[in-house]
């Protein structure tokens, strides 16, 4: 039987079952156990009661076992039972155990033969048992009764398969001797999941009920209809014995006398009967665990390693220790400060490869969205010229001016500068919202302590709002400073005397002084308005430079498809289609020329709003403006001015305004990010790292802040309990010697008879409904006589065969449910 350490493995597995059941089996360990499979009234429950030596299982006609019963037998000096759902309550009356099983079964399945896959776990401690873990499964049935559904056969089959398809599960296939063994449903199911027969053990019941003159000698000797593991015969109590309250111990004695006295079985009597079956199952389950030990230990270690960090953190926190609570508060605030700074500065340990976050999103606002907002505020050409016209004429009054008045220039420039307040305030709002989003991302780790998270969130958000107000004041002050003095001596300002120089430069964009042929952006875009007859929408690799927009077949940039000059190009938004997930914008020529082949405009689509904003910002840098913003003085139908002198003055001021506003745009693009970085972002970082903890202490409720949420308390206890169970398992496994005695696995046998004869039986039954006469067994290899030692050999664990494909669960379509009139 091996050493004592190996015997302790079965109770260990039972403890693991209990520990994993407590935590919802989140460790995902398929623990070794024995599943008892058989048809209704095959004698499964009687075999289990014989193991225990007590009457404790429900009895009756039809389907009695309607939920899986996980039965853990543990050798002990005292005798009692414990249910997993009634922890702490010891049942010494086995009739009470039966009633509890019936009550718990009805709780989920009702009282009219319904079934449920949710198991009932029962531990039985007794001096009369060997350590075993068995699962009593519902009996296989064919015809629904009561409120059972029409597909009851397939529901039961699925429940059975959930257990026996696991490689760590031994299959105890129970078949009555007074039925045709070749048509055994239990053996057929075992064959489906264990075609090699390495973990299937046959049990033949009701040997005493066979017709006179017949016996099962050849079957029990494994010569007729052989199994690789062979068969063990048992004799249970008859219904008359049960009704007469015959003691199980007396029944076991009668069973032994039956085998010793029967002429067909007396030569193998020492290898028959319930006590022998119990010893064999104990030995085989023990050896089954032994063979699985390396893979089992590795699995336990990987689960433990995954829990170590979390368990260490939970272990350090003691709800009742004031010092621990205070230290935990300090550590959480420090971690929050570090995480926030890493997200902003971009030096985090975990890099998000799916989306932009924190500092990266703020950088995008700085350099793409804010410049885009500034351009959107650009002036309408016709309206601007009209305003300049009115300003000049109002300044001259009743007189006709000979010179261009600088007051008109200042009035127009100040109005344009004032219009920047809206985009700047929106810029502050965007950065503020990103900071708040980053804070939410960081304080998610404080969800363990709801009140601490709530107060931390409130304090930090309040600080962000305060800094936001300071930024608003400072930015408005910057704009007021620009309004206070119009510096016409600025080195980049064209000046009144040099405006003619601007007119001599053809289509020059004064707001985009970029080096020639400089690449601004690359990326994939889809040309979405190409006709279906010409191949439909296509994706190309686009390159935007300061002078052209080119696209290639792919990112290798070898096969250029087209190059489109940026002269006279503008862009417009295209409404997103109802079924489209793309974000589209269009490029067109202001002179109504074709931009590509026969197309007046080119509709380009990208995959996200971020990509769309990025391309728009890049096109603005290249001088391709939105449709409503113009830089050409003759566009959008400006009203003609009949006075040539006034027209020259309007043109002069128009160019001067354009030159000066370019300086303002450049200045604001430079100062705004710096202002927000100093007044808001750096201030919030400093506040979290140095002031947050003091403000939390100032609340005077530090103890209440560190109260766990009920969910977190439960999670902490479960993690620690799971961690403890895994450590205990590894400790016990480490002390076990794996040098147990075992005998080689029996050679394979031809078990094709199971499927062949079973399928023929189904065919004959479906055609004429007549009973099937058992045919002669197919030829089988000669097997040496099986001795006691060979029957108790180690059960070869399949987990060692890493290259073997795991058996899938065979399924069949259930029959249609008949309509009820």
Secondary structure, 3 states (H helix, E strand, C coil): CCCHHHHHHHHHHHHHHHHHHHCCCCCCCCCCEEEEEEECCCCHHHHHHHHHCCCCCCCCCCCCCCEEEEEEEEECCCCEEEEHHHCCCCECCHHHHHHHHHHHHHHHHCCCCCCEEEEEEEEEEECCCCCEEEEECCCECCCCCCCCCCCHHHHHHHHHHHHHCCCCEEEEEEEECCCCHHHCHHHHHHHHHCCCCCCEEEEEECHHHCCCCCCCHHHHCCCCCCCCCCEEECCCCCHHHHHCCCCHHHHHHHHHHHHHHCCCCHHHHHHCCHHHHHHHHHHHHHHHHHHHHHHHHHHHHHHHHHHHHHHHHHHHCCCCCHHHHHHHHHHHHHHHHHHHHHHHHCCCCCCCCCCCCCHHHHHHHHHHHHHHHHHHCCCCHHHHHHHHHHHHHHHHCCCCCCCCCHHHHHHHHHHHHHCHHHHHHHHHHHHHHHHHHHHHHHHHHHCCCHHHHHHHHHHHHHHHHHHHHHHHHHHHHHHHHHHHCCCCCCCCCCCHHHHHHHHCCCCCCCCCCCCCCCEEEEEEEEECCCCHHHCCCEEEEEEEECCEEEEECCCCCCCEEEEEECCCEEEEECCCCCCCCCEEEEEEECCCCCCECCECEEEEEECCHHHHHHHHHHHHHCCCEECCCCCCCCCCCCCCCCCHHHHHHHHHHHHHHHHHHHHHHHHHHHHHHHHHHHHHHHHHHHHHHHCHHHHHHHCCCHHHHCCCCHHHHHHHHHHHHHHHHHHHHHHHHHCCCCCCCCCCCCCCCCCHHHHHHHHHHHHHHHHCCCCCCCCCCCCCCCCCCCCHHHHCCCCCCHHHCCCCCCCCCCCCCCCCCCCCC
